């Protein structure tokens, strides 16, 4: 069922189409960007394996 989300058809009604038009028109607003904080670089292979292992 994972592929179901890729095969669904998008359907618009009057309300959702109006909302889409408003969103596209207001795309001239600036995007607020922020730098990530409290980042730790991990180079140890064992630490990386433990992050992705189950349990």
N, CA, C and O atoms as a DFTB+ gen file, in Angstrom:
220 C
 N C O
     1  1       0.808      -1.202       0.000
     2  2       0.000       0.000       0.000
     3  2       0.853       1.269       0.000
     4  3       0.309       2.373      -0.008
     5  1       2.164       1.131       0.009
     6  2       3.023       2.313       0.033
     7  2       2.905       3.120      -1.257
     8  3       3.099       4.336      -1.247
     9  1       2.591       2.455      -2.364
    10  2       2.500       3.180      -3.633
    11  2       1.157       3.863      -3.826
    12  3       0.986       4.612      -4.788
    13  1       0.200       3.625      -2.938
    14  2      -1.124       4.227      -3.094
    15  2      -1.055       5.751      -3.083
    16  3      -1.782       6.407      -3.829
    17  1      -0.195       6.316      -2.251
    18  2      -0.103       7.771      -2.173
    19  2       0.441       8.369      -3.463
    20  3       0.185       9.538      -3.753
    21  1       1.182       7.593      -4.240
    22  2       1.726       8.110      -5.488
    23  2       0.746       7.995      -6.648
    24  3       0.918       8.655      -7.674
    25  1      -0.259       7.179      -6.497
    26  2      -1.173       6.957      -7.606
    27  2      -2.517       7.648      -7.419
    28  3      -3.379       7.541      -8.291
    29  1      -2.721       8.347      -6.321
    30  2      -4.014       9.000      -6.105
    31  2      -4.133      10.248      -6.973
    32  3      -3.147      10.936      -7.236
    33  1      -5.332      10.520      -7.404
    34  2      -5.603      11.712      -8.198
    35  2      -5.934      12.868      -7.274
    36  3      -6.655      12.708      -6.289
    37  1      -5.402      14.024      -7.601
    38  2      -5.725      15.219      -6.832
    39  2      -7.009      15.808      -7.379
    40  3      -7.164      15.969      -8.589
    41  1      -7.912      16.123      -6.497
    42  2      -9.181      16.713      -6.913
    43  2      -9.344      18.062      -6.217
    44  3      -9.151      18.186      -5.008
    45  1      -9.696      19.042      -6.995
    46  2      -9.876      20.385      -6.463
    47  2     -11.350      20.752      -6.501
    48  3     -12.062      20.488      -7.470
    49  1     -11.778      21.372      -5.405
    50  2     -13.101      21.978      -5.422
    51  2     -12.901      23.489      -5.459
    52  3     -11.767      23.963      -5.530
    53  1     -13.969      24.230      -5.414
    54  2     -13.865      25.681      -5.530
    55  2     -13.036      26.279      -4.387
    56  3     -12.241      27.193      -4.609
    57  1     -13.222      25.768      -3.175
    58  2     -12.516      26.308      -2.004
    59  2     -11.018      25.998      -2.069
    60  3     -10.194      26.875      -1.812
    61  1     -10.664      24.763      -2.409
    62  2      -9.246      24.415      -2.450
    63  2      -8.538      25.091      -3.621
    64  3      -7.367      25.450      -3.503
    65  1      -9.220      25.271      -4.736
    66  2      -8.623      25.968      -5.876
    67  2      -8.366      27.431      -5.533
    68  3      -7.337      27.986      -5.918
    69  1      -9.285      28.052      -4.820
    70  2      -9.098      29.442      -4.401
    71  2      -7.908      29.554      -3.449
    72  3      -7.107      30.483      -3.554
    73  1      -7.800      28.617      -2.532
    74  2      -6.667      28.613      -1.606
    75  2      -5.345      28.423      -2.323
    76  3      -4.349      29.048      -1.959
    77  1      -5.320      27.561      -3.345
    78  2      -4.104      27.345      -4.125
    79  2      -3.709      28.607      -4.879
    80  3      -2.528      28.951      -4.931
    81  1      -4.669      29.291      -5.455
    82  2      -4.385      30.530      -6.180
    83  2      -3.828      31.589      -5.234
    84  3      -2.876      32.288      -5.578
    85  1      -4.411      31.710      -4.054
    86  2      -3.908      32.681      -3.069
    87  2      -2.489      32.339      -2.645
    88  3      -1.659      33.235      -2.490
    89  1      -2.199      31.063      -2.455
    90  2      -0.861      30.649      -2.042
    91  2       0.165      30.942      -3.132
    92  3       1.280      31.370      -2.834
    93  1      -0.200      30.718      -4.375
    94  2       0.719      30.991      -5.479
    95  2       0.956      32.485      -5.665
    96  3       2.062      32.900      -6.009
    97  1      -0.069      33.287      -5.442
    98  2       0.080      34.735      -5.577
    99  2       0.922      35.324      -4.460
   100  3       1.609      36.324      -4.665
   101  1       0.878      34.721      -3.288
   102  2       1.600      35.276      -2.144
   103  2       3.003      34.699      -2.015
   104  3       3.605      34.767      -0.944
   105  1       3.529      34.132      -3.098
   106  2       4.854      33.512      -3.029
   107  2       5.981      34.537      -3.048
   108  3       7.150      34.153      -2.999
   109  1       5.668      35.822      -3.117
   110  2       6.703      36.839      -3.131
   111  2       7.221      37.163      -1.728
   112  3       8.140      37.967      -1.575
   113  1       6.636      36.539      -0.713
   114  2       7.117      36.761       0.652
   115  2       8.481      36.110       0.841
   116  3       8.771      35.071       0.249
   117  1       9.310      36.726       1.665
   118  2      10.629      36.173       1.936
   119  2      10.519      34.965       2.856
   120  3       9.657      34.911       3.734
   121  1      11.391      34.017       2.644
   122  2      11.429      32.813       3.464
   123  2      12.338      33.070       4.652
   124  3      13.456      33.561       4.496
   125  1      11.857      32.737       5.832
   126  2      12.674      32.897       7.024
   127  2      13.552      31.661       7.179
   128  3      13.046      30.552       7.347
   129  1      14.841      31.851       7.124
   130  2      15.782      30.748       7.256
   131  2      16.498      30.853       8.587
   132  3      16.756      31.947       9.090
   133  1      16.812      29.706       9.146
   134  2      17.566      29.712      10.397
   135  2      18.620      28.616      10.349
   136  3      18.409      27.549       9.773
   137  1      19.737      28.900      10.955
   138  2      20.822      27.926      11.001
   139  2      20.526      26.887      12.069
   140  3      19.999      27.228      13.128
   141  1      20.856      25.623      11.811
   142  2      20.626      24.599      12.833
   143  2      21.499      24.850      14.054
   144  3      22.643      25.290      13.940
   145  1      20.947      24.567      15.208
   146  2      21.698      24.770      16.437
   147  2      21.949      23.435      17.119
   148  3      21.250      22.456      16.859
   149  1      22.914      23.401      17.963
   150  2      23.288      22.215      18.722
   151  2      23.554      21.013      17.813
   152  3      23.005      19.931      18.020
   153  1      24.399      21.218      16.808
   154  2      24.748      20.166      15.860
   155  2      26.053      19.532      16.294
   156  3      26.995      20.220      16.687
   157  1      26.097      18.209      16.218
   158  2      27.302      17.475      16.592
   159  2      27.690      16.581      15.427
   160  3      26.886      15.765      14.977
   161  1      28.908      16.725      14.937
   162  2      29.374      15.915      13.820
   163  2      29.874      14.577      14.347
   164  3      30.694      14.519      15.263
   165  1      29.368      13.511      13.753
   166  2      29.730      12.165      14.189
   167  2      30.511      11.496      13.075
   168  3      30.020      11.371      11.954
   169  1      31.730      11.065      13.383
   170  2      32.568      10.401      12.398
   171  2      32.827       8.944      12.753
   172  3      33.296       8.179      11.909
   173  1      32.532       8.551      13.979
   174  2      32.777       7.192      14.440
   175  2      31.760       6.240      13.803
   176  3      30.553       6.435      13.944
   177  1      32.245       5.216      13.107
   178  2      31.355       4.280      12.409
   179  2      30.459       3.514      13.378
   180  3      29.300       3.249      13.058
   181  1      30.957       3.164      14.522
   182  2      30.151       2.416      15.494
   183  2      28.985       3.264      16.007
   184  3      27.886       2.746      16.205
   185  1      29.208       4.529      16.218
   186  2      28.127       5.425      16.658
   187  2      27.054       5.541      15.587
   188  3      25.863       5.573      15.896
   189  1      27.473       5.603      14.333
   190  2      26.518       5.696      13.236
   191  2      25.718       4.401      13.131
   192  3      24.506       4.446      12.916
   193  1      26.359       3.271      13.275
   194  2      25.643       1.991      13.238
   195  2      24.617       1.902      14.358
   196  3      23.505       1.421      14.144
   197  1      24.979       2.356      15.532
   198  2      24.060       2.290      16.679
   199  2      22.848       3.195      16.458
   200  3      21.751       2.861      16.906
   201  1      23.018       4.326      15.783
   202  2      21.898       5.241      15.519
   203  2      20.863       4.591      14.620
   204  3      19.665       4.819      14.788
   205  1      21.314       3.779      13.661
   206  2      20.400       3.198      12.694
   207  2      20.010       1.759      12.972
   208  3      19.255       1.162      12.205
   209  1      20.514       1.197      14.054
   210  2      20.142      -0.179      14.382
   211  2      18.822      -0.198      15.146
   212  3      18.476       0.764      15.831
   213  1      18.101      -1.286      15.023
   214  2      16.825      -1.437      15.728
   215  2      17.097      -1.838      17.155
   216  3      18.052      -2.552      17.458
   217  1      16.217      -1.350      18.037
   218  2      16.288      -1.803      19.413
   219  2      16.846      -0.834      20.288
   220  3      16.967      -1.083      21.488
